[in-house]
Amino acid sequence: IFQYTNLYMQHMDVSSNPNSTYSYDRKYVSLHHLSTNISKRLNVGIFESIIWKSNRTEGVPGFDLQYLNPIIFYRPVEYSLNSSDNALMGVNFKYKTTNHSHLYGQLLLDEFVIDKLRNNPDFWANKYGIQLGGKMYDAFKIENLSLQAEWNFVRPYTYSHKVSTENYGHYQQSLAHPLGANFNEYLFFADYKIKKLLFHIQLMKAKYGGKIKNDPTSYGNDIFMSNNDRPSDNGIQMYQGNLTNLDYRKATISYLINPKTNFKIETGIISRLFTDENGSSTSNFVFFALKSDLFNRYYDY
């Protein structure tokens, strides 16, 4: 299966001056994904993407037709343009362990230099991310019980760029992970359905290095900050900056009123514990909702 995508995005630069206006900059993302079934149980794929600006060359605005190339890879195209566009690539897999369970994962490489990784693993440009997970359907032979566990790890400065308008973000939101980079995360989901009752449990535990108050240095978590604002080229460690821990727990009970529109009434409780070097805060609340997930089709591996 081959997939090619080209998207137009608009970057919004937000000034710290409350009296200033927003400035906008056009940028595009082009993506390739190629996957194949190695066997009846194993699927392997390779993917790449590149963020590029239509006006990166001063006085020469326009659309780079070279990035419409449907043939993988983008790196030769980037070099031929002598550009500084933000490219990344990686591999992914899905392995069917049983008829009711599978494992999945992916490895992301961003400005990956193999010599630096071998000889200087703390070099700032050793930017990569790892995802590993597993999912079970009708777990432990219990009908309609699904379980999922996942681990995500992303090195500092991944998805960022020396020019903030060429990062993997859109309207001040990350296109990759909400935590940006420089984080380690564990996730667990459990869903169970019995007749029209639905039960959901979600657990998340994350650790990352955030911003230090009144410090303009980028420690690799905020992808909207320039790579050039890093503290050094070497000695880049995980969780550098403001060491932060985040614990999130959610439990819901829903009653399905109309299966055709997935209309339901729901109640739940959320607990969130946030701790960093400046202190900690706890948030707990109960909610009630009427929901209709008209096109809620999740195919998350």
GIGI-V562239 format. One record per residue. PSI is psi in degrees with one decimal (* if undefined). OMEGA is omega as a letter, one per 40 degrees, with the letter a starting at -180 (999 if undefined). BURIAL is + if it has 24 or more other ideal C-beta (glycine too) atoms within 12 Angstrom, else -. Layout:
PSI | OMEGA | BURIAL
PSI | OMEGA | BURIAL
//
This chain:
126.7 | i | -
135.2 | i | -
131.8 | i | -
134.1 | a | -
139.5 | i | -
121.8 | a | +
145.2 | i | -
134.7 | i | -
162.6 | i | +
121.8 | a | -
136.9 | i | +
115.4 | i | -
122.8 | a | -
118.7 | a | -
151.7 | i | -
-11.2 | i | -
116.3 | a | -
-19.0 | a | -
-3.8 | a | -
165.2 | i | -
160.5 | i | -
146.8 | i | -
145.0 | a | -
147.5 | a | -
128.0 | a | +
139.4 | i | +
161.5 | a | +
156.9 | i | +
129.3 | i | +
137.9 | a | +
145.3 | i | +
143.8 | i | +
124.0 | a | +
123.2 | a | -
154.0 | i | -
152.7 | i | -
108.3 | i | -
-36.4 | i | -
-173.7 | i | -
-18.9 | a | -
-22.6 | a | -
126.3 | i | -
131.7 | a | +
140.3 | i | +
160.3 | i | +
147.0 | a | +
160.8 | i | +
156.8 | i | +
159.6 | i | +
132.9 | i | +
127.1 | a | +
150.9 | a | +
138.4 | i | +
-16.4 | a | +
34.6 | a | -
-27.8 | i | +
119.6 | a | -
127.7 | i | -
0.4 | a | -
70.0 | i | -
162.4 | i | -
178.0 | a | -
129.0 | i | -
102.0 | a | +
-21.3 | a | -
-29.7 | a | +
0.2 | i | +
-1.7 | i | -
118.8 | a | -
-1.0 | a | -
127.5 | i | -
129.5 | f | +
165.5 | a | +
-22.6 | a | +
-48.0 | i | +
-34.5 | i | -
-43.0 | i | +
-44.9 | i | +
-38.3 | a | -
-27.2 | i | -
-7.4 | a | -
45.2 | a | -
169.2 | i | +
33.7 | a | -
159.8 | a | +
102.5 | a | +
149.1 | i | +
161.2 | i | +
167.9 | a | +
-177.3 | i | +
152.9 | i | +
160.0 | i | +
159.7 | i | +
124.4 | a | +
122.4 | a | +
103.8 | a | -
-42.4 | i | -
-178.0 | i | -
-10.6 | a | -
15.8 | a | -
155.9 | i | +
158.9 | i | +
150.9 | i | +
164.3 | i | +
170.4 | i | +
154.3 | i | +
124.7 | a | +
134.1 | i | +
128.5 | a | +
111.5 | a | +
45.2 | a | +
125.1 | i | +
110.4 | a | -
-37.3 | i | -
-39.1 | i | -
-37.5 | a | -
-36.6 | a | -
-45.6 | a | -
-21.1 | a | -
73.5 | a | -
-16.3 | i | -
14.0 | i | -
140.7 | a | +
-32.1 | a | +
5.8 | i | +
76.5 | a | +
118.9 | i | +
163.4 | i | +
149.5 | a | +
137.9 | i | +
131.3 | i | +
139.4 | a | +
171.3 | i | +
150.8 | a | +
140.9 | i | +
135.6 | i | +
143.5 | a | +
48.8 | a | -
139.8 | i | -
32.8 | i | -
23.1 | i | -
114.7 | a | -
136.9 | i | -
17.6 | i | -
121.0 | i | +
139.5 | i | +
142.7 | i | +
134.8 | i | +
142.5 | a | +
145.1 | i | +
132.5 | i | +
136.7 | a | +
126.5 | a | +
128.2 | a | +
158.6 | i | +
146.0 | i | +
-0.8 | i | +
143.3 | a | +
-9.1 | i | +
178.9 | a | +
163.8 | i | +
-26.5 | i | -
120.1 | a | +
-26.9 | a | +
-7.4 | i | +
27.0 | i | +
177.1 | i | +
66.9 | i | +
160.1 | a | +
121.5 | a | +
47.0 | i | -
20.9 | i | -
141.8 | a | -
138.1 | i | -
-12.0 | a | +
-101.7 | a | +
141.8 | i | +
-26.9 | i | -
-2.2 | i | +
-105.4 | i | +
-177.4 | i | +
47.7 | a | +
163.0 | i | +
129.7 | a | +
140.3 | i | +
135.9 | a | +
147.6 | i | +
133.6 | i | +
142.2 | i | +
129.5 | i | +
137.2 | a | +
135.9 | a | +
129.8 | i | +
111.7 | a | -
-114.9 | a | -
8.3 | i | -
134.9 | i | -
132.3 | i | +
137.1 | a | +
133.5 | i | +
133.8 | i | +
127.9 | i | +
137.0 | i | +
133.1 | i | +
123.1 | a | +
152.9 | i | +
130.2 | a | +
164.0 | i | +
108.7 | a | +
-166.3 | i | +
150.3 | i | +
129.7 | a | -
131.8 | i | -
21.5 | i | -
117.3 | a | -
0.2 | a | -
139.8 | i | +
123.3 | i | +
11.3 | i | +
-0.4 | i | +
-43.3 | a | +
108.3 | a | +
-10.0 | i | +
-0.3 | i | +
149.9 | a | +
143.4 | i | -
-29.8 | a | +
-11.7 | i | -
13.9 | a | +
155.5 | a | +
-28.8 | a | +
172.7 | i | -
-27.7 | a | -
167.9 | i | -
23.0 | i | -
117.5 | a | +
154.6 | i | -
142.9 | i | +
17.8 | i | +
154.1 | a | +
-145.0 | a | +
100.9 | a | +
122.1 | a | +
138.8 | i | +
137.9 | a | +
123.7 | i | +
127.4 | a | +
131.1 | i | +
137.1 | a | +
135.8 | i | +
132.0 | a | +
153.4 | i | +
128.5 | a | +
150.6 | i | +
121.2 | a | +
117.1 | a | +
-47.2 | a | -
105.9 | a | -
-29.9 | a | -
-36.4 | i | -
4.1 | a | -
33.8 | i | +
129.8 | a | -
160.6 | i | +
138.6 | a | -
146.0 | i | +
152.2 | a | -
175.4 | i | +
140.6 | i | -
135.5 | i | +
131.3 | a | -
124.3 | i | -
120.0 | a | -
125.9 | a | +
128.4 | i | -
-169.6 | a | +
-8.1 | i | -
-7.3 | a | -
-159.2 | a | -
159.9 | i | -
146.7 | i | -
134.2 | i | -
127.8 | i | -
131.8 | i | -
155.1 | i | -
142.0 | a | -
157.2 | i | -
143.4 | a | -
151.8 | i | -
122.2 | a | -
147.2 | i | +
102.0 | a | -
83.6 | a | -
-40.8 | a | -
44.7 | a | -
80.1 | i | -
106.2 | a | -
124.3 | i | -
53.6 | a | -
78.3 | i | -
* | 999 | +
//
